[in-house]
Amino acid sequence: MTIGIVGNYGNNNKGDEAILEGILLQLQKVFKVSRDEIIVFSNQPDQTNKSYGVKSERLYHKKKSAYLTMLSTMRANYSTIKKLDMLIVGGGGIFMDLYGREAFLFGMYGWLAKLSRTPVVLYGVGAGPILTKVGKILLRSLANLSEIVTVRDPKSKELLKSIGVKSEIHVIGDPAFEVPMPATTQKRERPLQIGVTAVPFHHGSYWPEENVEMYQNYVLGMARNLDALVEKYPDVQINFFSTKYPQDVWVSEEVKSKMTHSDHCRVQNKVFYPEDIVKFTAEQDIVIGTRLHSLILALVSETPVIAVAYHHKVKDFMDMIGSNDHVIVIDQLNKEDDFFVCCYEQMANDWPATLERYQTIANTMKHKAHQGMVLVNEHIQAKKKRKSRVLVLSNMYPSTHSKTFGIFVKNQVEQLRNQGLKVDTIAITDPRKGKSILLKKYLGFFLRGLARLIAGGWRYQVVHAHYIFPTGLIGLAYKFLLRKKLIVTSHGGDIDQMVKKSGWARKLSEMILQKADHIIAVGDRLKQDIVDNFDVPADRVSVINMGVNRDVFKQIEKSEARSKLELSADERILLFVGNLIFAKGLSDLGQAMLSLKETDPDVTLHLIGEAKDRNYIEKFKAEFMGEGSANEINDPNSPNGNRNGGNIVIHDAMDQSEVAVWLSAADLFILPSHIEGFGLVALEAMSCGTPVVGTDVGGLTYLLDGEAGLKVEPKNPTSLAKGIRSLLHDPERQEILRTNGFKKAEENDQNQLIQEILKIYGI
């Protein structure tokens, strides 16, 4: 990502340089970009490059008039602006026309970005004064064409609204608050230390219009107020420092020369960089600042401040932080000789409370500053998502035929939509098997995929195929014919079973894996299989499971859950949820129940799911449930002679919200699979606070690690029965598994994992 920054940089104003450093730090933290990906437009590009480690271009190419300068700059910088992913215009008091060029210069950069289709962000600006009609038009247009408008104080927001800005305007903290605070500086016992900054107010060397009388009044006002401090506190040391060198030094020397007690003053005649200012102000007891950023950087070090408002921005800032009683307008300073004394006495009356107050102000402003860039990032990402369209291909998707058929794919699609993406799906929704049925549904699936490719495939930025083969074949068509980004998710069965069916299935699977832009494996073992057996680089495979919906699968008190289901409070319940097929280890579980009957006759097993193979489920009923109804607990005294005491109940597939209640009602959740890509349902049980017993296979091996669940041998009814029995009689172990399992569910929350998917999409 390449980001450009335009502002009042390269003018030796350390307040503006503090803003730049703050923005750079924010971009690194929030957008995760390095400094060599950032281009700063500066009046001194070489100096900016050297000082900040960024690329730098000249801010403007000066000609005889503002119009010629604007055209020259546009011509020189257009190609650079065009390659940016985002242009930040802002930081500092640039939204004004006081000096005659700001409105043209920054308005020009906004229109340059607009012409090159580069998103513009107006960031943390101070607005005003805006005095001319042309200035209002130019600055209003800059704000209205920006993606997001942020200002550093409420008064700036009011001013922008008053000139007709229609965009929403956000008030954020000044980016300079991001400059780091130095290591703790202990203020040892010594005379009172007061830091002071002065400004050449209305001096011809600095101000657009010279006014000798106003300048002299300011100098005399500063001198008299500082003298009053010395007279009240004879041991005080006054330390002048600058944020703009050498102009601030000149006026500081003049203030000192007018003071009766100049022997209490020291003028720091050197260049201060932002970090130097923060360190210096940390060593002061208070800072009396005329420069806005001397106040801001003093607050970074949590030092109390008194302000002289040479510009409305200073008063606006002090109003914003609730310190309007500690600010004086500059032309009143010569009329109130005791203003500084009164302010300091008010602070000193309860010095601990004063320090605590300014520490709170500092922390609040630092947070607001950081959240400003977070707000920009959220806005940019949301817009990017709104423009992004994703096509999801899946050979499993729930419908009226089956509520659970590929429900995890649908859940992820809904999560993507909740993130603001437009997601279309082409999927198989019929779970039935049989050669003729398979041929018909896959033929229709391929035809729909190709029809979408021809009619509107160009709309998609990403094509995401669930299951490698055959779903990924359609995805390859989009990649090769339309150059779309192809992501493939392997769920386990495609690697454990499909590739073993025939040589050509393996070859096609290998081709899909090698040609895909990125592969998602739902488990660590699955990733290792893909890397080891299909010649795919490890850095192109990410382990991201489908995640648990913790809004649905959440803990409910067991008694409440059982009451909803009309189950006995004393009954000991084992639960299985999933497809009712042999590969899920149901026969092993049936055998384990026979064993448990001998020691724990009061245990009941509930099975919830779809009977994918009717022949198998009928055999299961006959072997483990006798001839009774499959949907009710069999009476152990039944004349049918149930060999298992009738303690198995089968329920049809349910909605996830109903399953969540069952999971909370159960004592243990059992997943005895022979093959398992990940084992999402086990994670759902953990999220409901139910201990899990699972076989040591596939994704369950990793999911149940770290005492998150109890692992037993696969295809071993004896090991399964032993594990269930031991856990049923060990409440302390249950609590350990419950606690660790819940933590595992938190780590695999689908709301967090979906962000990893978006990163892979590049959205």
Secondary structure as UniProt FT lines:
FT   STRAND          3..6
FT   HELIX           14..26
FT   HELIX           27..31
FT   HELIX           35..37
FT   STRAND          38..42
FT   HELIX           45..52
FT   STRAND          55..58
FT   HELIX           66..82
FT   STRAND          86..95
FT   TURN            98..99
FT   HELIX           102..115
FT   TURN            116..117
FT   STRAND          120..127
FT   HELIX           133..145
FT   STRAND          148..151
FT   HELIX           154..162
FT   TURN            163..164
FT   STRAND          169..171
FT   HELIX           175..178
FT   STRAND          193..197
FT   TURN            201..202
FT   TURN            204..206
FT   HELIX           212..232
FT   TURN            234..235
FT   STRAND          237..240
FT   TURN            245..246
FT   HELIX           247..258
FT   TURN            260..261
FT   HELIX           262..264
FT   STRAND          265..267
FT   HELIX           274..282
FT   STRAND          286..289
FT   HELIX           292..300
FT   TURN            301..302
FT   STRAND          305..309
FT   HELIX           312..320
FT   TURN            321..322
FT   HELIX           324..326
FT   STRAND          327..329
FT   HELIX           330..335
FT   TURN            337..338
FT   HELIX           339..348
FT   TURN            349..350
FT   HELIX           351..387
FT   STRAND          389..394
FT   TURN            405..406
FT   HELIX           407..418
FT   TURN            419..420
FT   STRAND          422..427
FT   HELIX           435..456
FT   HELIX           457..459
FT   STRAND          462..466
FT   TURN            468..470
FT   HELIX           471..482
FT   STRAND          485..490
FT   HELIX           493..496
FT   HELIX           498..500
FT   HELIX           503..515
FT   STRAND          518..521
FT   HELIX           524..533
FT   HELIX           538..540
FT   STRAND          541..543
FT   TURN            550..552
FT   HELIX           558..565
FT   STRAND          572..577
FT   HELIX           582..584
FT   HELIX           586..599
FT   TURN            601..602
FT   STRAND          603..608
FT   HELIX           614..624
FT   TURN            625..627
FT   TURN            630..631
FT   TURN            636..637
FT   TURN            639..640
FT   TURN            643..646
FT   STRAND          648..651
FT   HELIX           656..665
FT   STRAND          668..671
FT   HELIX           680..687
FT   TURN            688..689
FT   STRAND          692..695
FT   HELIX           698..703
FT   TURN            704..708
FT   STRAND          710..712
FT   TURN            714..715
FT   HELIX           717..728
FT   HELIX           731..747
FT   HELIX           750..761
//
